[in-house]
Each structure stands twice: as structure tokens, then as C-alpha cells.
């Protein structure tokens, strides 16, 4: 790799800070398991003038989803279920499901439908949704505040509320980003007999040496926990009514009073706090085929997760949901997106790139062709504010000789 071209990554990060797009950020890049570049810049807490550093703890939000997906596959490898099992086998509230009729304008316009399977949940084809998506179901979810915040009580209780609503569409017929992985987090609890927090800690974090990742800010990282910022005038996640504010870096979650300091909700879809090096261990485990010091999954299972599990690309499945990444030329595996055709994504990449990001603009990907693992951390919501993921991938591809 070209060291001069890798230095452009740092210059790009510095420019984002200078232009008051991001408060601060850090990146870690490895090739073939060896670190080739790290850079940190800006502030983790503007109000207190504290630097964004390599060991800054951040909200990784939806980068929690690949962790939950790994947990599900670990249980699958034990023969405890199969992916075509209906979720009602584990959560009876999902029995006798209904979905909205095509063109529905109110939440009561429904028809009977099949119960989503574990595979539907893993691939966001279940018919569930998110409050920040457009549509009738998201409006009902927003009204009931079904977003799995860290202070919203027990996972089991909120999953029951989600199950009481109709689905947005017949399972398997469309792709829509959703709380499905939160539901799978509850499946992990039911099958394992452990809380999601305990399962993650005992079965994933401890074996990988991820000592500063959890649903609550780890005690050792409280003095390194970042603030969360938004350029929006209103709620940082209210995307249907998004309006840019006068201040591009408005603090919306103070690290000294954040609900993440002591979470009651174990959100498998978006609840984890972690550090850059911790998440790189998880990323490297995936790149290495399920093993990093300890084996979590077989190489065959990880290869299966990294395949496209949709009929075509995401765009072909009529998504109406929020996304901050390309949908054309992009498939979806179990836990992340998969590049099918880089030309159609219009972002430099390799066939088989496996990635996902979080609402606070964090991002990771592994490239099986170039043998790269990349983790990027910042704290700005929503992640669709700037095209940083596409720009970072272009910078990395340009640095490979």
C-alpha cells in the first residue's frame, strides 16, 4: 500500500473536522491481518474540548446487527433451530400474523399473512420496519416509540409490542430496513436462556478479547465516551421530518448524562457501545472465517453469511426504507451488505465486500480480494448526512498498489 496515499485518508478526515461536518473521527486499516494505518482527529466532546482518540468509546448503533447475526449463527451451528423456522416458535406473540393490504392508508387495513422466518428477519425481508422509514407501519411505530432506546425497559416487552402490529408487507416479498435484528436478539435470549448482554459477553466479547464493548458504557471507558452530534434542527433520527439546522454540530447526547451509561434495553439492532480496536477484532474474526484467538463460527458458516441471500440486489426488492449506502449492485447477506457488482454501486470496491454501518456514521467493511479490514468511527447522526463511506472506500482503493 502507498503510504503517501494512505496519508490522504487522514487529510480527508481532518477536512471533515475543519468543515464542521464531523466533530472528530478515527480509522483503523489492516491488510492481511497487519495494521497498515491509523488516524484520529478532532474532538470527541466539543463542549469540553476533549480529543477524539484511538480508544474513544462510541455508539456503534446498527454495527450491533452483525454481532447479533453472529450470535444467531453460533446457535444455528449447535443444531438448535434452522433458518426457515417461523419466529413464532420462539416468540408466540408472532403467531397469526397480518400485514397491511397493498396501498393501505391506515394501520387497520390488513390481511392474514405468513409468520416471518428467522431468515426473513436476518435479511430484512420480514415485513417489519423502523419508525424513521416512510409508510403506515413506521408511523404507527413512531407513535408508540418502538425504537429500542437504551432506557426503554426490557427487550422482551418491546418485542411483544412490535409483534402486536401488522407487518408492512408479506414476508419475503420486499426488503425494508427494520427492527428485525432486535427481534432476533430476543430469539438469542429465548434459545440460550441468557440475556443478550450475557450471551454477547460470554460467547463473543470475552473469546475475542473485546474488553470495552457492551450495552452500557464500560466502566473503564466512561472518561473516554464521546458526545453525539447532529446537523438536524430536530430529532437526530426523525428522518421523515429531517431539516438542517443552523448548527452543524449540535450535541444531542451528552456523555455525562447519556442513557447509555446504564442501559436497561439490550438492543441487538443498535445498542452497543465500543472502541475502535474492539470492533476491529470482530471484523478480523469475520475476515479470518470465524476465528481470532478463539473460533466462534466455522469458515463455512461465515462464507454462507457473506453470500447474497436476496433474489437479486437490494434495489430489485422495492425498498422504501432509509439507507445510507448504495442499493443497486448491492446484495444482503446475514449481518451485512454484500457487493455484487462494484460498477452498479458507483463506489470503488471488490465483489464480495461485506459491510455495515451505524446511524452515528460509523462504518466497517472487509474486502476478500484485497484482504482489507477497515473500521471508521465518528459520532454524527444521521449517517446519511454526508457521503463519507463512499469517499473512504475510494481513498482506500486508491492506496492499494
N, C-alpha and C positions, 0 to 999 in steps of 0.2 A: 504494500500500500504506500501511496505517496504521502510523506509527512507534510509536505507543503500543502497538498490538497486537503489533508485532514485538518490542518490549521484553519482552513476556510469554514469548517464546521463551527469552530469557536468564534470566528469573526461574525458568522451568521447569528449565533446565539447572542453575542454582545450587541449586535444591531437591534435585535428584538427588544432587548432591555433598554437600550438608548432611545428607541422609538416608543417606549412605554406600551408595548404590546404585552410582554410578559414581565412580571416582577423580577424573576430570576429563573434559572434553569440549570440542569446538569445532564450530561450524556455519558454513557459508558459503551464502548465499542470493543468487541472481541472478535478475533478471527481464528478459527481452528482451536478455540478454547483459550487463546492467549490475548490478554488485553493489549490493544493497539492504540487506544486513545481515550482520554477522559478530559472533560472540561466542565467547569462550573462557573457561573457568572451571576451578577445581580444580587437581589435580596430575597430572602425567604419571608421577611417581615419588614415591609416598608416603614410602618409606623414606628417600629423600634430600631430600625437601621441595622438589622441582623442579616449576615450574608447567607446566600443560598450555597450550600456546600455539598460535598460528596455524600456526607452522612445525614443530610436533611431528611426528615420523615415527612411524607406527603400522603394525601388522599389519592389512592390509585383508582377509586371508583370501579369502572367496568373492567379494569385489568384484574379484578377479582374473579370474573367469569371463567377465564381459563383454569384458575385454581380449582373452582368448583367442578368444572368439567373433568379435570384430572381425578378429583375425588370420586366422581361417579364411575369413571372408567376403572379405578382401583377396585371398587366394589364389584363391578362387572367381571373383572378378572378372577374374582373369588366365586363366580357362578351363582351370585345371589339374585340375579334378575337378567333379563335380556332387553335389548333396546326397544323392541316393539311392544313391551308391556305397557298397558294403559296406566297413567299416573294414579288413577283411582284405586289401583291395587295397593298403593302406599298411603294415599290421602283420599279417603272415601268421599270427601266433600266434592270431588271432581266427578262423581257418578252422575248419570242422567244429565249430560251437558246440553246446552243450547248455544246457538250462535246467532248473530244478527242476520236478518234476511238481506240479500243484496239491495243496496240503495237505502238501507234503514236510516231514518232521521231521528229516531228516539230509541232508548235503551230497551224498551219493551217490545220492539218489533223483532221477534225471534222465531227460530225453528229448531227442532231437535237436531243434534249432530253427534258424531262420534267423540269419545273422550280422547284428548291428545295422548300420544305415547311419550315415553322418555326420549325417543329420537326426535319427535316433533319439538319437544322442549329444548333439547340440545342445539337444534338447528334454527330456532326462531321461526318455525313454521306451525306453531301450536294454535294460533288464533288469539293468544294473549297479546298485550300491548304495554305501552308506558303512558303515563299522564301527559308527557310532553310531545307525544305524537298527535297528528291530526286525526279527527274522526269521533264517532259517537262513543265507542268504548273508552278511549282516552279521556273524554270529557267526564264520563262517569267516574273514572279512576281519580281524576283530578279533584272532583267534588268530594270524594271520600279520602283524599290524600294518601293513595295507595302507592307509595314511592319507596318504602323500606328505608327510612331515615334511621340514623343510629339511636335516636331517642324514642322510637315508635313501638317499644314493647317487644314481645316475643315473636319470633319468626313464624311459629305455628299459627298464631292468632291472625296475623296479616294474610298468610296464605289462605286461610279459611275465608277471609273477606274477598280475596281475589277469585276464589272458586265460586262464590255466590253470584258473580256477574256473568253474563253471556260472553262467549268468545266473539272476536271481531269477524271471524270467517271460519269456514270449515277447515279443520286441521289438515295440513299438507298442501293446501291449495295456494297459499301465498307465503311470502317472507315478510315478517314485521318484527323489528327490534322490540324486545319485551322483557317483562319480569320473569320470564320462564326459568331463568337460571336461579332466581330466588326460590322458585318452587322446587327446583332440583336440590337446592341446599337443604330444604326440608326433607326431601327424599333421603338424602345422606343421613340426616338425623334419625329418621324412622328405621332405616335399614341397619345402621351401625349401632343404634342405641346410645349414641353420644351427641352432645351438642355440636353444631357445625364448628364452633370455635375449638372445642377439644379435639375433634377429628383432624382439623387442619393442623393444630399444634403438634399432635402426637404422630400423625401419619405422613405429614408433608413438611412442615416447617422444621421440626427437630431433625429428621433424617437428612434434610438438605442444608442444615446449618443456618436457616433463616431466623436469626435470633431477635430481629427487630421488626417483625411483621405481625399484625393482629387486628382484630376488630376494634379494639381500643388502643390508643397511642401507648406503645410500650413505655414502662416507667423509665427505662434508660434513655429514651428518646424524647421525653417531654420538653426538654430545653432546646430541642432541635426540630420541633414541629412547626411546619410552615403555615402561614396565613393563606386563605383562599381569596382570590380576587375575581372580579367580573368587569367587562366593559359595558354591560347592560344597565339600563336605568332601573329595571325591576328585579324580579327573582332571577337568579343566575341559571335556573333550569326551566323557566317558563318560556319555552321556545316558541309556543304558538302566539305569544304576545311580545316577542323579543323586540326591544327598542334600545338602540345605542344611547348611552348616557354621555354626559359632558366629561365625565372622568373615566378614563380607560382602565384604571386600576383601582376600582372601589372594593374595599375589603368587605366580604360577606360572611366570613367565618374566622373569628379571632382565635388564635391558637391557645390562648389562656383561658378561654371560656367555651371552647368548642364542645359539642355533644360527643365528638369522637374521643374525648378524654376518658369517657366511661360509657361505652355503648351497651345498650340493652338488646338491640336488634342485631342479629348475626346475618347480614345481608350477603348471600352468596353471589348476588348480582352486582354489588357495588360497595361493600362495606369495609374493605381492608385499608389499613394504613401500613406503609412500609418504606424501606430505604432502597436506594439505587442498587447497592451491591447485593442486597437480599433478593431483589427481583431478577437480577442477572443470574443468580443461582438457579432460580426457577426456569428462566429462559434457556440457560445452558443445559438443564436437565432435559428439556424438550429437544434441543438441537442434538443431544447425545443419544436420543432414543430411549428416554425414560430413566436414565441413571446419572447421578452425580454424587459419588461417595456412597450412596445407597441407591438401590433400584426401587423406583416407585411403580413403574409400568414396564411391560415388555416392549422391545423395539417394534414388534409387530403391531401392538396396540397404538403406539404413538404414530406410526406410519398410517394406520387406519384413521386416526384423528385428523391427520394433516391432509387427507384427501377431500375433494369436494363432495359433500353429501346432498347437494341440491340437484334438481333435474338439469339445470343449466347454470348460468351465472345468476347473481342476486337480482340484477335488473330484469331478467326474464320472468321473475316471480312477482311482478307488480307491486313492489314495496311502496308504501305511502309514509313510511316511518322516517324519523330523524336518522341521519347518517353523516359522518364527517369524513368518509372515505369513499373511493370510487365503488360503484355497484356494477358497472359494465366491465366485463372481463374478470370479475372477481367472484369466486365461489365462496362457500362457507363450509368449514369442517366442524369438528367438535371442539369448541372453545375459542375459535378464531376464524378469521377470513383467510382464504387461500387464493393466490394469484393464479389465474388460468391462462391469461393472455396479457402480458405487460402492455402491448400496444393499445389494447382496448381500454386499459385503466388510465392511460395517458400519464402514467407515473413510472419512472425508471424502476425496474425490479426484475426478479427472476421468476420463472414458472415454479410454483411450489412455495413461494414466500408465505410464511404463516405469521399472522399478526393480530393484534387488537390494541385498543386504546381505552382511555378513561375520559369522563366528562370534564376533568380538570386539565385536559390537553396532554396527559401522559400518553406514552406510546411504546410498544415493543415490537420487534419482528426478528425472525430467524430466516436466513437465506440458505437453502440447502445446496445451491450451486456455488455460491461464493464463500460458503462456510462462515457466514457472519451471524453474530448475535448483537442486537442493539437495544438499549433501553434509554428512553428520554423522559425526564421528569421536569415538570413545571407545575404551577397551580393557578390556572386561569379557566374559568367556566363561562360559557360553554366551549367545548373543544372545536366547534365549527367556526369560531371567531376568526381564525387565520389559517392559511394553507401550510402550516408548519410541517405536517407529516410528509406531504408530497415533496416539499423543499428539502427536508432532511434526507429522504431516500435518494433524491437526485445528487445531493452532495456526497453521499456515501458511495454511490455507483461511480461517480467521477473520480473518487480517490483510489479505486482498485486498479492496480496496474496489470 
